[in-house]
Amino acid sequence: MKKLAFATLLFIAYAMPAQAFTSNSGYFQKLEFVSETLIPGPGLSSLSLCYVTRDLLIMGHTLTSDIQGYALSSDGCNQQLERHFSPEQIVTAQSDRMNLIDPAIPPVARNSLERNIRNYGLWLGVALALLAVILRRIKSLMGLDPRGPLRRKAAQRILTTMCHVAKCDGLVDAREMKLIARTARRLTGRVYPTSDVIRLADHLEIELTPHDFIGFGKGLRDREKDTMMQAVLFIAIADGKMLKSEYNFATELAHGLGMPGEDFRRVLNVALADLDTHIAA
């Protein structure tokens, strides 16, 4: 989880010069133990064969460690680098004549597949996750994700307009409140308990101005406006007829949303089709 928290810093780090940019953050050369050898070192000790790695650290945490080559160390690859060791020198030291280094060790030092996955697998996952979030956000902003829930602002306004049209006859009864809650869940993808509908319906202003109708659609996308009108028309015709006051509310709302007549009729047909599938209880 700590590595994940430094994801943003990693991208910054790769754009930095290949040097430390703080005392414990940046690129550092390190030694990593590979094997003991029979190559004599200082005194009577033998030298250790080490990987020379280029490590990226952020605030002391190692994010990546890439093998650059081999080196010999007199302190077990802790800090003391005696000299670098080339692939040609490895081959010579592994020969039957010398037999100073384990012949199973590859002459060329490079990252293994496991090491590459450990180094970069996490960041590939982070990058893909960020890309998925960005794409989902773009789809949401453009209204291209019909399966996802509507924005909270849009869903709340749709719920409000359904309560308004239900109150056009002066009263929102218990059956209408349940229908409004179910319809809001079906069309917006958000759950509103009946108690929320009751509170909202009880505090609605009966008299609305043209500015109020414009405000219902302000900042909404076309898909959200269509859903609002579909929800309002469905509530208005759910009992099999549309009162004049309900019709007036729906037409005023269409004007406020800037919805032309052909779109109004299209959405009305959708609402009528809804009655066959979602019959009002």
Residue, then its C-alpha position, 0 to 999 in steps of 0.5 A: m500500500k505504501k508503494l501505491a501511495f507513491a504512484t504519482l511521485l514515481f511518474i515525477a521521478y522518471a522525468m527527473p535526472a538520474q541522480a538523487f533529488t533528496s537524501n533518501s529519494g531518487y536514483f541510487q547505485k546499490l550492491e546485491f549479493v549473488s554468490e561467494t567466489l574464490i577470487p582473493g581479496p584484501g587479507l585472507s578473505s575472498l571477494s563476493l560477486c554482486y549485482v550492481t543495481r540502479d534503485l529508485l527510492i522515494m522517501g527511503h522506499t525502494l520502488t524499482s531495482d534494475i540490474q546494471g552489471y556485476a561487481l566484486s565486493s570485499d564486505g559481502c555486497n554491503q557497501q564496499l565495491e572493489r571493482h566492476f566485473s565484465p561478462e568476459q571476466i565472468v567467463t574467464a573466472q568460470s573456466d575449468r582452468m580458473n574455476l573461481i566462480d560458480p559456472a551456473i551464474p549467467p555471464v551477462a547480468r540482467n533482470s529476470l522476468e520475475r524481477n521485471i514484474r516486481n519492478y513494473g507490474l504494480w505501476l502497470g496496474v496503477a496506470l491501467a487503473l488510472l486509465a479506467v477511472i479517466l475513461r469512466r469519468i469522461k464517459s460520465l461527463m459526456g453521458l456515454d455510460p447508460r448503465g451507470p447511475l445518473r449524477r446525484k444532482a441530476a437524480q435529485r432534480i428528477l426526484t423533485t420533478m416527479c414529486h411536483v407532477a404527483k402533487c399537481d392534484g393537490l396530494v401525493d398519496a402513499r401509492e404515488m410515493k412508492l411509485i416515485a421511489r421505484t421509478a427513481r431507482r429504475l431510471t436514475g440508478r439511485v435508491y431513495p427510500t419512501s421517507d425521503v419522498i415524503r419529506l420532499a413532497d411535503h416541502l414543495e412549492i406549489e406555484l412555479t415560475p418559468h425560471d423554476f422550470i429552467g432551473f430544473g434543467k440547468g447544467l443537465r445533459d441531454r440524457e438526464k433531461d430525457t430521463m427527467m421528462q420520461a419520469v415526469l410523464f410516467i408518473a403523470i400517466a401511471d393511473g391511466k389518465m393525465l390531468k390538465s394540471e399534470y399536462n401543463f406541468a409537463t409542457e412547462l417543464a419541456h419548455g424549461l428544458g428546451m425540449p422540442g415537440e418531436d422530442f417530447r412526443r418521443v419521450l412520451n412514447v417511451a413513458l407509455a411503453d414503460l406502463d406495459t413493463h412497469i405497471a403502477a401498483 
